[in-house]
Every structure is written in structure tokens, then in C-alpha cells.
Amino acid sequence: MNEFEAKLDTLIERLRAGAATKEEIAEMERLLQGDAQLRKRYRSRMRMEAHLFDTFQHHQPEMRPFDPEPATRSRWRLQAKQLLALAASVVLLGMLSVALWQPNGPRSVAEIDSMSGAAWEGTLNLVKGSQLAPGVLRLKAGMATIRFASGALVALEAPAEFEIESAMRTRLSSGKALVEAPPSAHGFIMSTPHGFITDHGTRFSVSVDELRGKAECEVLEGEISLHHEGSGKVKHLLDQEASVLEAAGIRKLDLLPSTFVQRPMVPFIRLGTGGKETSVVRSNLRGELLDDRMLMVKKSYQGKSRMADRRALFSIGLREVDPSSIDRINLRLNLVPSGLGFAAYMPESVRFTVYGVIDESREDWSLSELQWEEAPGYLASQGYQLDSNETMALGTFQLSRGQQRGSITFSSEKLTEFVRNDTTGECSFIIVRETPGQQNFSLVHAFASEQHPEARGPALEVYLK
């Protein structure tokens, strides 16, 4: 038995006897938190105490309905006191065990202070006051403010990927954050892809470009220091000063990032549909079930409701672009509410697939009268699958059940290759919903067409080499 085990046994004996002080109980907690072997010994001792208590209680004589003899009464009172003392110690040990059962588990170091239109990736159900342990958060929409136990306040603007490491250390992998650090959080650190920022009592902002990994750092009030991991260089910034923390080092900015228009360095072209967009419905009741202002998609639950299945189709001209000059492609869609069906009948996560029409002879389709059976990819023998001879899957994206508004950015290597390999100057796409509703009358999802009064229609964002 080592000195720590002996000390723990002594503390347990004092606790069992009811003589332990607050300081000794705190010391026991510290010992148990720091040593897995001590925790194991403690739980073993606790089980033994409980067993002894149970055995002792089982062998007590049954109380008689009359007063015992004086000597018997005194002996019974002594046994009762011992019983109560042992019971109290076992209960106290049990309470301490509950508090320390997972001493190495994650502990809250921050909480959600406020949110505005915030949507989180995954199944996180965060609300104001939610406690946050170390881990990664991905904010898809809106903004959220996080208050740390150190007193630091971090406001995130979507889209952002943010990691909580401790009450005094964080990491911003992408997105924009505003940090306010009071004196209690002096030394608060925010890491970025190529270095970290140390607060010296201030308000500062950080904006991380995910593509290049560079971080623009701007002091609104006070002082910060930038630390470049590659070179080890350190630069201090004061009020109204800004610099970029990037792979090459630390570069000073003459203007504050929040005050001037920043244009992308990579050549960028946005291409729309020019109005060549439509939807098809299995029943072919176009006038009753489709709306030209929206590109509608649905996969129904079963039975007769499947006649309401819908797919969206659109084409985008590429005549302004040399396919060989394309570096990468994004497909931009704007999700809008259709007003049809119920989101409550959808599962928590809804998956969509984007297809490209590879049979270029099938790109000449009618806009206003296109029938389900005439649309590219139609397979008579399959309920919802597309013909792989005419189409190819370019990738998937997912939405949460309640999401009916917002901008969707889809990208994949297959999408870029599909556009690069075009020979007609036009690329056609089909969007299907892979996730069926859980009941009839499930939600109809919709993306804005060019005729939508509030949102823009589909577009390719073409980045050139």
C-alpha cells in the first residue's frame, strides 16, 4: 500500500465515523480525481462498506412490542447508534461516489449566452444557457454568442467552425468571430490554421478564410499579439491595427478588414439558368401540383401518395467559359418554403442527390409541358431511381427536418469533372430527394427558380485557374 492509498483509507475511516472535515472531504475529492487506481480502490471499499451494512442490518433482532429490560434497552440503543452512523457514512460515500463517478468526463467550460437565427450542423439542440464542454461546433446559419467560464465572450457569425479547448483557449478553423476579453480572461487564446492570437485585455475580431487558411486579425480596442507557428515570430497590434496571419508569416494590413471591400483574388464567374428550369411530378398534374416560381422535390411515403413525387431539372450554359480553365465549381441553390405538406412527417435529417445528365442528347427538354416519363433519367422499371446510362450522381447534401430557407452550396470533385467534360456548352442537372416522408402529406421541398420573387435561382459558381 503506498502513501496515497493509506491516506485515502484514513480519510474514508474518518468519513465513516462522521469525523471528516470539509477540508478532508475536499482532499479526498482531489485524490480521487487525479488517480484512476485510487478511484478503483475507493469504489471497492464503498461496496465493502455497503455489504457490511447490509449484513449488520440483516442480523439485528426484531423489535419487540414491549419495553426490553434496562440492560437490553441500553445495548439496543448502542447498536442503533452504530447502525445509524454506519448508514449515514454509506449514504455519504454514495453521494460522493455519484459526484466523482466520472471524474475524467468532459466538464462545462462555457455556455450559450445568446443566439439569433442560429442553426448548428448535426443534431445539436443548443439553446440559450446550454452548457458547453470542450469540442467542435459548426454554425451553419445565423449567429451565436458563447460566454466562457473565464469571462471571455466570443460572438460567432455563420458559417463557422469553432473548437472549444478550455475556458482560456479556442480554435477558429473557418468563419468570423468577435472576441471581448475582460481582465479575468487576460491571456485568452484563439488559434487559427497558421498561428494563434493572445489577448491582452481587449476587443478584437478574427476572420478565417477556409480555402487559404489565412486569418485576418483586427484590434477594435486594446492589444493583442500574433504568434506565427511556422517561423516563431510574434507581432503586437494595438487599437485600430490589423494584420494577416498566413502560411508565409504575418503581413500588416493598412486598412481595417471591417471597413473596406475585399474582392476575391481567384477569378470567379457566376452562371445562371437563363430560365431553362422546371419540375416534374409523377401524376403529371402540372397545373395543380407544380409552381413555376419553384423547383420542387419530394419522395413520398408509400401507396397512392407516390403520385405526388417530384423532381427538379435545370440547365446552365457554359459558353462564356473554357472548360479547360476551370479550377473548381460550386452549385448554389436557394431553399424556399413550398407551403405544401408537413415538416413534422419528415425524419430529423433529409438527404438530396444532385445528378448530372451525361446523355447530352437528352438535354433538349420542354420547359412547360415536360412529363415524368419524358424527363431525362426516367426508368419505367424503377420507382424512383434514375437511368445510369443517362445520368450520373455528382454527390449529396443534407438538410435538417425544419430547414426550409437558406442558401445551399454544393460542391464535389465529380461536379467539377462533369462540367469540365462538357462538349455542348450546356450542363443539365436533376435534384431528387432520397429521404421519403414518414407519413403521407410529408413536406414538399423547394428551391427558388429564376421566377421566384424573393430568392435567386440555381447558379454555378465557376472558379478559374
Secondary structure, DSSP 8 states (H G I E B T S, - for coil): --HHHHHHHHHHHHHHTT---HHHHHHHHHHHHH-HHHHHHHHHHHHHHHHHHHHHHHTS----SS---HHHHHHHHHHHHHHHHHHHHHHHHHHHHHHHSSTTS----EEEEEEEEEEESTT----TT-EE-SEEEEEEEEEEEEEETTS-EEEEEEEEEEEEEETTEEEEEEEEEEEEE-GGGTT-EEEETTEEEEESSEEEEEEE-TTT--EEEEEEES-EEEEETTT--EEEE-TT-EEEEETTEEEEESS-TTTS----SS-EEEEE-TT-EEEEETT--HHHH--TTEEEEB---SGGGGGG-EEEEEEEE-TTS-GGGEEEEEEEEEEEE---SBGGGS-SEEEEEEEEE--GGG----SSS--GGGSTT--TT-SS---TTTEEEEEEEEEETT--SEEEEE--HHHHHHHHT-SSSEEEEEEEE-S--SSTTB--EEEE-TT-SSS---EEEEEE-
